[in-house]
Amino acid sequence: MFYGHDHDNDFGGFLDGVELIYGRKTGFGCYGPRNEKNEFMERGARSIHLTEKQDPETGEITVEFH
């Protein structure tokens, strides 16, 4: 699962076998903790590449992400 809009969170981890990932903040005027230079977390993005494959024998579809 991918989540966004969490102003100061760029975290990813597993909970009960499900990978949970936040996207980096993208907007201006956000709040959250500052670094040693009194700056907010740097803006950015997370690029998600999906690959869908279908087994020709069983018809089962799997999706991988990178």
C-alpha positions in Angstrom: 0.0 0.0 0.0 1.3 3.5 -0.8 0.3 6.6 1.0 1.0 10.3 0.5 0.3 13.7 2.1 2.1 13.0 5.4 4.1 16.3 5.4 7.1 15.0 7.3 7.2 11.2 6.7 9.2 9.3 4.1 8.9 5.9 5.8 8.4 2.4 4.5 8.1 -0.8 6.4 6.1 -4.1 6.9 3.1 -4.7 9.2 1.6 -8.2 9.3 3.2 -9.1 6.0 2.0 -6.0 4.2 4.5 -3.4 3.0 3.3 0.1 3.8 5.1 3.0 2.1 4.7 6.8 2.4 5.5 9.1 -0.5 7.7 12.1 0.2 6.1 15.5 0.7 5.6 17.5 -2.5 4.1 20.9 -1.6 5.2 24.2 -0.2 4.4 25.6 3.2 4.4 22.2 4.9 5.0 21.6 8.6 7.1 19.1 10.4 10.5 18.7 12.1 13.4 20.7 10.7 17.0 19.6 10.2 20.1 21.1 11.7 20.0 24.0 9.2 16.4 24.8 10.3 15.1 23.5 6.9 12.0 21.3 6.4 12.3 17.9 4.8 13.3 18.2 1.1 10.4 17.9 -1.4 10.4 15.0 -3.7 8.4 12.1 -5.1 8.3 8.3 -5.1 8.3 6.6 -8.5 6.4 3.3 -8.6 7.0 0.9 -11.4 4.5 -2.0 -11.8 5.1 -5.1 -13.8 2.1 -7.4 -14.4 2.7 -11.0 -15.6 0.3 -13.8 -16.4 1.2 -17.5 -16.2 0.3 -19.0 -19.6 -0.6 -22.3 -18.1 -2.6 -21.3 -15.0 -3.8 -17.9 -16.0 -2.6 -16.6 -12.6 -1.7 -12.9 -12.7 1.1 -11.5 -10.5 2.1 -7.9 -10.0 5.6 -6.8 -8.9 6.7 -3.3 -8.1 10.1 -1.6 -8.0 
